[in-house]
């Protein structure tokens, strides 16, 4: 067979593992290799190759490599918990920077427990124990996890549409992690377990330096929002995907939707109360892609009107520079995510005029020709007219530094899902946002899923550079996640993702999203009708009456 790797070709007489191929063809790349891409598939280093193919190493610089690292490191932590505290059940909850937050279901963590687990994990990684993959039937897995007291996983697997799937064994523990693993525990020796009351943070390396755990950066505002969302989960009786499925089967999803939406409305109302109490005159709303910024801003206007105000809503997109003036990315494409894509001096002038009571000429951007319209429109704010400015750069100090802080309020909005597949497998917020964007782009922007996926890495880089560094500076944080949205998004996204062919460079991403949706039952037509016209989810699936 002929193998291509890093611009080389070699013939192999017999089937070989991926690791053996790299060792022979590119030994200098072996130390950093975590697996290999074969077209749109990700292969473990232990995968046996039996036919001609082209391979490309997966490293920690690749998102798939970091996901493999995290899965394997979580396995090591679960082994340590089983050895030291077999009576405790750990729930993996959400990311925080380069770490993952988790907590015990039975009790709060303490420093002694964290130190003991860190030491045990170091022993396990030093032992370099192999992760062994086995093929189990669904019935076999359900019986095993039921006997092990893992009701969360047992209930979820009952909804799995396939009869067989891979599980991993290591050190007496068997787990299913919805993705491929590294060869052994020795591959994940760079980590740090930190106490973060009431739970812990498992800190991993950053892509910039995989040789040591990244420094921990506290994010109290975001963590507080996640805690609020977890309280919502308790109120709703919904922690994992199987809970949502049970509601669908039991005919309780409609009521679940109503309570979800009521909690959203209460949160938006609380933010409006806070803005009114501050007397803010300019309210900046920012957040990453597919957070629901537009619908949130419109609903915030409604709540402010209830308080006797008459807000004026504008989009920061109207301050875009003409397309031929935009900064360029490394590939020569316009960088739409950069702050310098906006006419910041003009924005600050307009804001200064408006806050001082002057009339100013506001720009309009014509997206059909990618240029600013020749004529703007005049605007002057009355005393009861706060200005709401919505756009990805709303938290950036460059837009509002130097203005009276008493007149400025900032809001960070993001889809911070707290719904897990099971206690050990979280649904990443980026994956949930990507599902939203795929559905919206297909239905309202005539953009096929592969084009959305092609843009996603650029979007993510922009978020990491221009949005996330400022999220903790926001005066208010709003979580736009709706715990019922995955059954709805499945209806719109599932077939779109299934139609992405194996030879597509985005096949791996599509399969990753499909793995989530495989465990989610679709919402019924009756439940779809229950989604109110002002729901943030309507921004992505249609039917919103706030705007046409």
Residue pairs with C-beta under 8 A, 6 or more apart in sequence:
1 11
1 12
1 15
1 49
1 50
1 51
1 52
1 53
2 9
2 10
2 11
2 12
2 52
3 9
3 10
3 11
3 12
3 21
3 25
3 49
3 52
3 53
3 54
3 55
4 53
4 54
4 55
5 21
5 22
5 25
5 26
5 36
5 54
5 55
5 56
5 57
6 25
6 26
6 29
6 56
6 57
8 25
8 26
10 24
10 25
12 21
12 49
15 48
15 49
15 50
16 24
16 48
16 49
17 45
17 46
17 47
17 48
17 49
18 35
18 36
18 43
18 44
18 45
18 46
18 47
18 49
18 55
19 30
19 33
19 45
19 46
19 183
21 36
21 49
21 55
22 29
22 30
22 33
22 36
22 45
22 55
22 57
23 30
26 57
29 57
32 57
32 59
32 60
32 210
33 45
33 57
33 58
33 59
34 45
34 57
34 58
34 59
34 60
34 65
34 68
34 69
34 182
34 187
35 42
35 43
35 44
35 45
35 47
35 57
35 58
35 64
35 65
35 68
35 180
35 182
36 42
36 43
36 45
36 47
36 55
36 56
36 57
36 58
37 43
37 55
37 56
37 57
37 58
37 64
37 508
38 53
38 54
38 55
39 53
39 54
39 502
39 503
39 505
39 507
40 502
40 503
40 504
40 505
40 506
40 507
40 508
40 510
40 511
41 502
41 507
41 508
42 58
42 64
42 68
42 180
42 508
43 49
43 55
43 180
44 133
44 180
44 181
44 182
44 183
45 182
45 183
46 133
46 183
49 55
58 64
58 65
58 68
59 65
59 210
60 66
60 69
60 205
60 207
60 210
61 207
64 508
66 204
66 207
67 179
68 179
68 180
68 181
68 182
69 182
69 187
69 188
69 204
69 205
70 100
70 204
71 177
71 179
71 180
71 181
72 131
72 181
72 182
72 185
72 187
72 188
73 188
73 191
73 202
73 204
74 92
74 100
74 177
74 202
74 424
75 131
75 168
75 170
75 173
75 175
75 177
75 181
75 185
76 121
76 124
76 125
76 185
76 188
77 90
77 102
77 117
77 121
77 193
77 202
78 90
78 173
78 175
78 424
79 121
79 124
79 170
79 171
79 172
79 173
80 117
80 120
80 121
80 124
81 88
81 90
81 117
82 172
82 173
83 120
84 116
84 117
84 120
85 104
85 113
87 106
88 104
88 105
88 106
88 107
89 104
89 105
89 106
89 149
89 423
90 102
90 103
90 104
90 105
90 423
90 424
91 102
91 103
91 104
91 105
91 239
91 420
91 423
91 424
92 100
92 102
92 420
92 423
92 424
92 425
92 426
93 100
93 101
93 102
93 103
93 199
93 226
93 230
93 418
93 420
93 426
94 100
94 101
94 226
94 416
94 417
94 418
94 426
94 429
95 101
95 426
95 428
95 429
96 196
96 201
96 219
96 222
96 223
97 214
97 216
97 217
97 219
98 203
98 204
98 205
98 206
98 213
98 214
99 194
99 201
99 202
99 203
99 204
99 214
99 216
100 201
100 202
100 204
100 426
101 196
101 199
101 200
101 201
101 223
101 226
102 199
102 200
102 201
102 202
103 109
103 198
103 199
103 200
104 199
105 423
108 197
108 198
108 199
109 195
109 197
109 198
109 199
109 200
110 195
111 195
114 193
114 194
114 195
114 200
117 193
117 200
118 192
118 193
121 191
121 193
122 189
124 171
124 185
125 185
125 186
125 188
125 189
126 186
126 189
127 185
127 186
128 184
128 185
128 186
129 170
129 171
129 184
129 185
130 170
130 183
130 184
131 168
131 169
131 170
131 181
131 182
131 183
131 184
131 185
132 168
132 169
132 170
133 166
133 167
133 168
133 181
134 166
134 167
134 168
134 169
135 164
135 165
135 166
135 167
136 144
136 164
136 165
136 166
136 167
137 163
137 164
138 157
138 158
138 160
138 162
138 163
138 164
138 165
141 157
141 165
141 167
141 176
142 154
142 157
142 158
144 174
145 151
145 153
145 154
145 157
146 154
148 174
150 422
150 423
152 239
152 240
152 242
152 422
152 423
153 176
153 422
153 423
153 424
155 240
155 242
155 246
156 240
156 241
156 242
156 421
156 422
156 519
157 176
158 242
159 241
159 242
159 245
159 519
159 521
160 518
160 519
161 518
162 518
165 176
166 176
167 174
167 175
167 176
168 174
168 175
168 176
168 177
168 181
170 185
171 185
175 424
177 424
177 425
178 421
178 425
178 515
179 512
179 515
182 188
190 204
190 205
190 210
190 211
190 212
190 213
191 202
191 203
191 204
191 205
191 213
192 202
192 203
192 213
192 216
193 200
193 201
193 202
193 203
194 200
194 201
194 203
194 216
196 223
201 216
203 213
203 214
203 216
204 213
204 214
205 211
205 212
205 213
205 214
206 214
219 471
219 472
220 472
221 412
221 471
221 472
221 474
221 477
222 416
222 471
222 472
222 477
224 477
225 416
225 477
225 478
225 479
226 416
226 418
226 479
228 479
229 416
229 418
229 479
229 481
230 418
232 263
232 418
232 483
233 239
233 418
233 419
233 483
235 259
235 263
236 256
236 259
236 260
236 263
236 483
237 243
238 244
238 247
238 256
238 419
238 483
239 418
239 419
239 420
239 423
240 419
240 420
240 421
240 422
240 423
241 419
241 420
241 421
241 422
241 427
241 486
241 519
241 520
242 422
242 519
244 253
244 256
244 419
244 483
244 484
244 486
244 487
244 520
244 521
245 519
245 520
245 521
246 252
247 253
247 256
248 487
248 521
248 522
248 523
248 524
248 527
249 521
253 484
253 487
253 523
253 524
253 527
253 530
254 526
254 527
254 530
256 483
256 484
257 484
257 527
257 530
257 531
258 530
260 482
260 483
260 484
261 482
261 531
261 532
261 535
264 480
264 482
264 535
264 536
265 299
267 478
267 479
268 296
268 299
268 300
268 303
268 478
269 303
269 306
271 300
271 303
271 411
271 476
271 478
272 300
272 303
272 304
272 306
272 307
273 307
274 409
274 475
274 476
275 283
275 300
275 304
275 386
275 409
275 476
276 304
276 307
276 309
278 406
278 409
278 475
279 406
279 407
280 386
280 406
280 407
280 408
280 409
281 355
281 381
281 386
281 387
281 407
281 408
282 351
282 354
282 355
282 386
282 387
282 389
282 400
282 403
282 407
282 408
282 409
283 300
283 311
283 386
283 387
283 388
283 389
283 408
283 409
283 410
283 411
284 389
284 394
284 395
284 399
284 400
284 408
284 409
284 410
284 411
285 293
285 296
285 297
285 300
285 388
285 389
285 390
285 391
285 394
285 411
285 413
286 293
286 390
286 391
286 392
286 393
286 394
286 395
286 396
286 410
286 411
286 412
286 413
286 467
286 470
286 474
287 293
287 392
287 412
287 413
287 414
287 467
287 480
288 392
288 414
288 433
288 459
288 463
288 467
288 468
289 392
289 433
289 437
289 459
289 463
290 415
290 433
290 434
290 436
290 437
290 440
290 540
291 413
291 414
291 415
291 433
291 480
292 413
292 415
292 436
292 480
292 536
292 537
292 539
292 540
293 390
293 391
293 392
293 413
294 315
294 390
294 539
294 547
295 534
295 535
295 536
295 538
295 539
295 544
295 546
296 411
296 413
296 478
296 480
296 536
297 313
297 388
297 390
298 313
298 546
298 547
299 534
299 536
299 546
300 311
300 388
300 411
301 311
301 313
301 388
302 534
304 310
304 311
304 386
305 311
308 384
309 384
309 385
309 386
310 382
310 384
310 385
311 385
311 386
311 387
311 388
312 379
312 381
312 385
312 386
312 387
312 388
313 388
313 390
314 362
314 387
314 388
314 389
314 390
315 389
315 390
315 391
316 342
316 347
316 389
316 390
316 391
316 392
316 393
316 394
317 365
317 367
317 391
318 362
318 363
318 364
318 365
319 342
319 343
319 344
319 346
319 347
319 363
319 365
320 326
320 336
320 341
320 342
320 343
320 365
320 372
321 341
321 342
321 343
321 372
322 370
322 371
322 372
323 334
323 370
323 371
326 334
326 335
326 336
326 338
326 341
327 334
327 335
327 338
327 340
327 341
328 334
328 335
329 335
329 458
333 458
334 341
335 341
335 462
336 462
337 392
337 458
337 459
337 461
337 462
337 463
337 465
337 466
338 462
338 466
339 393
339 396
339 398
339 466
342 391
342 393
343 363
344 398
344 399
346 363
347 399
348 399
349 360
350 360
350 361
350 362
350 363
350 379
351 387
351 389
351 399
351 400
351 403
352 403
353 359
353 360
354 360
354 379
354 380
354 381
354 387
355 381
355 403
355 404
355 407
357 380
357 381
358 380
359 378
359 379
359 380
360 378
360 379
360 380
361 376
361 377
361 378
361 379
362 376
362 377
362 378
362 379
363 372
363 373
363 376
364 372
364 373
364 375
364 376
364 377
365 371
365 372
365 373
366 372
366 373
381 387
389 399
392 462
392 463
392 466
392 467
393 399
393 466
393 467
394 410
394 411
395 410
395 412
395 467
395 470
395 471
395 473
395 474
396 466
396 470
397 470
397 473
400 408
400 410
409 475
409 476
410 473
410 474
410 475
410 476
411 474
411 475
411 476
411 477
411 478
412 470
412 471
412 474
412 476
412 477
412 478
413 477
413 478
413 479
413 480
414 429
414 433
414 471
414 477
414 479
414 480
415 429
415 432
415 433
415 436
415 479
415 480
415 481
416 429
416 479
416 480
416 481
417 427
417 429
417 432
417 481
417 483
418 481
418 483
419 427
419 481
419 483
419 486
420 426
420 427
421 427
421 516
421 519
427 486
427 516
429 481
430 460
431 512
431 513
431 516
432 481
432 485
432 486
434 452
434 453
434 456
434 509
434 513
435 486
435 489
435 493
435 513
435 516
435 517
436 485
436 489
436 540
437 452
437 456
437 540
438 449
438 452
438 453
438 493
438 496
438 497
438 513
439 489
439 492
439 493
439 496
439 540
439 541
440 539
440 540
440 541
441 447
441 449
441 451
441 452
442 448
442 449
442 452
442 492
442 496
443 492
443 541
443 542
444 542
448 496
449 493
449 496
449 497
449 499
449 500
449 506
449 510
450 500
450 504
450 506
453 500
453 506
453 509
453 510
454 505
454 506
456 509
471 477
480 536
482 535
482 536
482 537
484 523
484 527
485 537
486 516
486 517
486 520
487 520
487 521
487 522
487 523
487 527
488 523
488 527
488 528
488 531
488 537
488 541
489 517
489 540
489 541
490 517
490 520
490 521
490 522
490 523
491 522
491 523
491 528
492 541
493 513
493 517
494 514
494 517
494 522
497 510
497 513
497 514
497 517
498 510
498 514
500 506
500 507
500 510
501 507
504 510
531 537
531 538
531 541
531 543
532 538
533 543
533 544
533 545
533 546
534 544
534 545
534 546
535 544
538 544
